[in-house]
Amino acid sequence: MDHDAFRALEPWCWRAPSAHNTQPWRLRYEPDAIRIGWDPAHTLPVGDPTGRDLRLSLGAFVETCLVVAADAGLRLEYVADHDEQHRWVGSLRPAPERYPTPFRTSDVWDRRTDRGTLTGAVDPETLTALEAVARPAGGAVRAVPDAGRLGTLLRTADRRQYADPAVVAELRQWLRLDPTHPGYHADGLTDRCLVLSRPAAVGLRAALAGYPVLRPLGLPRLLAAAGGDPLALGGTVLVLIAPDHLDPPGQVEFGRVLLRAWLTLHTAGLAAHPLSQLIDVPATRAALGALLDVAPQRLLHVTRVGRPTRPAPRSARRVAAGRA
Ligand SMILES: Cc1cc2nc3c(=O)[nH]c(=O)nc-3n(C[C@H](O)[C@H](O)[C@H](O)COP(=O)(O)O)c2cc1C
């Protein structure tokens, strides 16, 4: 197995998306395989206690590796071999053919989460294309019909999350609100990616630093309001729905589906802005399930989708082109 050829592609593989941009994946080069697993230091035990977003992010990484390898002419396939105890999900192994995918490394490189203004509704052809991505895995994609109701749910979810000191402490660990932060060019969520003006970023930093004192004075409500209303920035809210009783390896597989869905949107000129808080908070997850008439445990990912009005900033990576 040509390890060097794959190693050279790592900066592009690392463009995979992950919750809070923690980049939880790790690779181990073995004689006949490249193992993919995760590093607990780069997970979100408080905000993602079930590991749902961890496994979606790992699946997104697996799919990104396959797309990038195929575009470089490497013949690799993914073999799942989930080992929760030792924190491995599977491995890339030599294959007779290149991985079949319509996507290119340039799509992986150009795709970005866009938290800014998104215009237009998702057209029926794109919805059909997304369905075609989700259906073979037993999933579905649905547009949320009642945007007004969703606004109330989003405010509730934000407030509940900001009211939890442990969630806020973990978020703070991954926020990069000042360009002098040592991790600014490596990982986490930067002020630029969060579309925060300088005064807003400075204000948010100050508010989070004063959180223990200010919390009883209504800070969670203020923080939730400071984030603005993403729904006012346009777009259609789409939900990825999983089959019932999806186990951990199944969630990794759906991370692959998620990446394919995001690249499908990207190649259609659209961008995604996930709103995971809606399904992280049990009450809003239940309400969203009721709105869609779907069992709440089947809601796997929620995202606002639309046409970007300007290029979103590129997020940081620990392994980057030119710095690998
Ligand atoms: C499973 C998953 C959940 C995510 N949830 C959120 C979210 O709730 N809110 C948000 O703004 N971004 C969310 N994101 C987007 C990540 O923050 C983003 O992928 C990461 O910062 C890297 O940026 P990029 O997508 O532009 O490469 C999520 C991404 C993944 C893979």
The ligand as a MOL file (V3000), in Angstrom:
LIG
                    3D

  0  0  0     0  0            999 V3000
M  V30 BEGIN CTAB
M  V30 COUNTS 31 33 0 0 0
M  V30 BEGIN ATOM
M  V30 1 C -22.2360 16.8150 12.5690 0
M  V30 2 C -22.0480 18.3030 12.4350 0
M  V30 3 C -22.8200 19.1760 13.2020 0
M  V30 4 C -22.6530 20.5560 13.0620 0
M  V30 5 N -23.4470 21.4250 13.7870 0
M  V30 6 C -23.3110 22.7620 13.6310 0
M  V30 7 C -24.1920 23.6770 14.2950 0
M  V30 8 O -25.0620 23.2850 15.0620 0
M  V30 9 N -24.0440 25.0030 14.0570 0
M  V30 10 C -23.0900 25.4890 13.2030 0
M  V30 11 O -23.0050 26.7010 13.0270 0
M  V30 12 N -22.2440 24.6370 12.5420 0
M  V30 13 C -22.3400 23.3020 12.7280 0
M  V30 14 N -21.5420 22.4390 12.0180 0
M  V30 15 C -20.5650 22.9780 11.0690 0
M  V30 16 C -19.1480 22.9510 11.6390 0
M  V30 17 O -18.9880 23.9320 12.6370 0
M  V30 18 C -18.1860 23.1640 10.4810 0
M  V30 19 O -18.2530 22.0400 9.6420 0
M  V30 20 C -16.7450 23.3460 10.9330 0
M  V30 21 O -16.6140 24.5280 11.6760 0
M  V30 22 C -15.7810 23.3800 9.7350 0
M  V30 23 O -16.1680 24.3810 8.8300 0
M  V30 24 P -16.5060 24.0800 7.3000 0
M  V30 25 O -17.7480 23.2510 7.2650 0
M  V30 26 O -16.6960 25.4460 6.6850 0
M  V30 27 O -15.3500 23.3400 6.7180 0
M  V30 28 C -21.6800 21.0580 12.1480 0
M  V30 29 C -20.9130 20.1580 11.3930 0
M  V30 30 C -21.0870 18.8050 11.5270 0
M  V30 31 C -20.2620 17.8610 10.6940 0
M  V30 END ATOM
M  V30 BEGIN BOND
M  V30 1 1 1 2
M  V30 2 1 2 3
M  V30 3 2 2 30
M  V30 4 2 3 4
M  V30 5 1 4 5
M  V30 6 1 4 28
M  V30 7 2 5 6
M  V30 8 1 6 7
M  V30 9 1 6 13
M  V30 10 2 7 8
M  V30 11 1 7 9
M  V30 12 1 9 10
M  V30 13 2 10 11
M  V30 14 1 10 12
M  V30 15 2 12 13
M  V30 16 1 13 14
M  V30 17 1 14 15
M  V30 18 1 14 28
M  V30 19 1 15 16
M  V30 20 1 16 17
M  V30 21 1 16 18
M  V30 22 1 18 19
M  V30 23 1 18 20
M  V30 24 1 20 21
M  V30 25 1 20 22
M  V30 26 1 22 23
M  V30 27 1 23 24
M  V30 28 2 24 25
M  V30 29 1 24 26
M  V30 30 1 24 27
M  V30 31 2 28 29
M  V30 32 1 29 30
M  V30 33 1 30 31
M  V30 END BOND
M  V30 END CTAB
M  END
